[in-house]
């Protein structure tokens, strides 16, 4: 299989923004020493890249790389507290009488809540609204904004949903997105959920006409700061995870391109991906995080509709 080279820089100098949000989470389950603030950014999160790339044809396979999954790396060392005034980086407006929350403060609050959400998922525990407010009690007036942003990060970075399961006591539970049942957490809750990465790869395959050349997959992953042969501090060795673990779990197929010399490889959805989720769910997920409509991807939407019709026919025995 081909190998994608990593850039010549140190890990600390260019920490992928998609992963900096959970720095220190790996191996720290149950620990309360997770309070170092860092940005909540991800290639699928709206507004994470300061300069939008030229996406070209929004229907092209490349567009998912340059618009949906493009990422500007951000080092946590760049987040110098006190380096900006509260007037700078002020983002969303608030209701009457509520001050703006500076972007840097918002990012830190979101990251803090997000870490606790992931730990609660790993422990299979519920979180109460009161508990979540206490995590950022100094920003209680901004709880709704912080909670919504953290929920979005949880969704696109880790592939997890948060839902209120007890409206009376305001308790929230966590589940894997898109009907998938695999989170990549091994050995008795060692590691972190890796479903977000799996969803990205499934999306790349779908957007490439249901067969993605390996180089296209690594192109996207490289933009996320994930490189073949370079151990990633959150997901481990990515080539093993993608070409072995995801394949062994039957979420991906990894095969040699026929008659290719030198050998080239490609990815397809595996049988378990087809069984647990649908093209439409993946497309709807992309449209949600991009804020686009089905008409942004007409051929993929038509493909997803055909898939829905075929599934409906199969369930009816047609």
Protein Blocks (a to p, Z undefined) as FASTA:
>chain_A
ZZdddddddfklmgcfklmmmgokgopghiablmbccddddfklghkambdcdebjakbm
klmmmmmmgccdddfklmcghkacfkgopabdcdehiacddfklmmmmmmmmmmmmmmmm
mnopacdfklmmmmmmmlmmmmmmmmmmmmmmmmmmnopacddfblknopacdddehhia
behiaghhiajdfklmmmmmmmmmmmnoopacfklmmmmmmmnopaehiacfklopfklm
mmmmmmmnopaccdddehiacddddddddfklmmmmcfklmmmmmmmmnopafklmmmlm
mmmmmmmmmmmmmmnoZZ
